[in-house]
Amino acid sequence: MDFNLTPEEETFRDEVRSFIQEHLSPEARKDPDLMANWLKSVREKRWVGFNWPPEYGGGGGGIMEQVILKEEMSKAGAPPLGTSMMGLQWVGPAIIEYGTEEQKKQFLPDILDSKYQWCTGYSEPGSGSDLASLQCKAVRDGDEYVVNGQKIWTSGASYSKWIILLTRTDSSAEDKHEGITCLLVEMDSPGVEVRPIKNMAGSSHFAEVFFDNVRVPVKNLLGEEGKGWAVTVSALAHERSGISEVAGLISQLAQVVELAKRTQRNGRPASEHPGIRRRLAKADAMIEGMRLNGQRFLTKQLKGEKLSSETSINKLHRAFLAIEFGELALEIQGSASQYTSRPDDEDDDDLGRWASGALGWPAVVIGGGTPNIQRNIIAERILGLPKD
């Protein structure tokens, strides 16, 4: 692997840094219209979907520049490049790879313009970790599919306009990965019901989604009928690579370190406690491992190779760190960790912040595949260990 950037890539990094300094100055961050102004500015630069085809509104840039862009934005704590992150990270790339020309023209520009949200209809009550065993059915009826079934743990379903939905169109297939069909469904279609699920922190990021004779036009079929598993694997590989997450994790680690430095424990800073220092060092080493793995995945992409099972390594690391940062921060805070929101008479911005994050970890840890599933994937598909 070559870790050095080309002169052109270095120039692009400087351009991104200058843009951030101009549009995210201390004064700009206080502007109540910050998000609207930011989205307009990054869209004009064609940095939303930077490596997407320009004919559909993307920037037509390279993968390396996309990584540089995400790294610098994450380091600066910048707002997202778009409001539909599910659309940008999962749905858009899937439509680019498997969609028809009509689907690309219909959906890609709207995703880039942050016109509405997307959610993913994957997990079911009896098909969470074993996603390929899903039973939500879609039956062809002329120019439409009729969908019946249920999805659960659907992120953002309560405020999404569209859902990318996995259904079973052939129950007789010997291989459970066959007979799965991917559909693009409007959430306001007759027969779609969304029931929010409140988590331990009191928010409702997840929801149950029910489909009762929902009619979906055949033109909304993504990829081939019965071949939807390939669409899913491609989307999950993008989500699990972790390349763009490392800078964010480095920032989060720095916040925990800062919390430890200014929190007293037995009359001295918590950062001087050997046990806490060990855990911080372990997290630092794990993040560096993620960074190097990300470089390996990036090298494959630059060679035109597809990502597959190896991205589960970073997904597993990310899950561990999501739990560890929350638990470690609560341990550092001691009795103050009982707050789940900042009291009105307290000036400490950390009060309630880490507790809410710790209680909301399932969204990161379970979403996209549980840790045990990632371990199975690593054992079977990378190490070649037997299933039994």
GIPE-V706788 format. One record per residue. NEAR is the number of other ideal C-beta (glycine too) atoms within 8 Angstrom. Layout:
((NEAR) (NEAR))
This chain:
((5) (3) (4) (4) (8) (6) (6) (6) (11) (9) (8) (11) (11) (8) (8) (12) (9) (8) (10) (12) (8) (7) (10) (10) (8) (5) (6) (10) (8) (6) (8) (3) (6) (11) (7) (7) (11) (12) (13) (8) (10) (11) (12) (6) (8) (13) (9) (13) (14) (12) (11) (14) (7) (9) (3) (12) (10) (13) (12) (8) (8) (6) (9) (10) (12) (11) (11) (13) (13) (11) (11) (13) (11) (13) (9) (8) (5) (9) (6) (6) (8) (14) (7) (12) (8) (14) (12) (13) (9) (13) (15) (15) (11) (15) (13) (12) (8) (11) (11) (6) (6) (7) (13) (12) (9) (7) (14) (16) (9) (9) (16) (16) (8) (11) (6) (9) (12) (16) (15) (12) (12) (9) (9) (12) (6) (6) (11) (11) (7) (6) (12) (9) (8) (12) (9) (16) (11) (13) (7) (9) (7) (4) (5) (10) (15) (11) (17) (9) (11) (10) (14) (12) (10) (17) (11) (11) (14) (8) (5) (13) (8) (14) (14) (16) (12) (13) (16) (12) (13) (8) (6) (4) (9) (3) (5) (7) (6) (11) (11) (16) (15) (16) (14) (13) (14) (7) (12) (5) (10) (5) (10) (14) (7) (12) (8) (9) (10) (6) (13) (5) (10) (6) (7) (9) (8) (12) (11) (10) (16) (10) (13) (8) (8) (13) (12) (14) (7) (9) (8) (10) (12) (14) (9) (5) (7) (11) (11) (13) (10) (9) (14) (13) (9) (13) (14) (11) (12) (11) (10) (12) (12) (15) (10) (11) (11) (13) (12) (9) (12) (10) (11) (10) (13) (8) (8) (14) (10) (8) (14) (14) (9) (6) (11) (7) (10) (5) (4) (8) (10) (13) (10) (6) (11) (5) (6) (13) (10) (8) (10) (14) (8) (8) (14) (9) (8) (11) (14) (8) (9) (15) (9) (8) (13) (13) (10) (10) (15) (12) (9) (10) (10) (8) (6) (4) (6) (6) (11) (8) (8) (10) (14) (13) (11) (15) (14) (12) (14) (13) (13) (10) (13) (11) (11) (10) (13) (13) (9) (13) (15) (11) (9) (13) (12) (8) (5) (8) (11) (6) (10) (9) (7) (10) (8) (4) (3) (7) (3) (7) (6) (9) (11) (11) (9) (13) (13) (11) (12) (12) (11) (12) (11) (8) (11) (9) (11) (8) (9) (7) (12) (10) (9) (7) (9) (14) (9) (8) (12) (13) (9) (11) (8) (11) (6) (5) (6) (4) (4) (2))
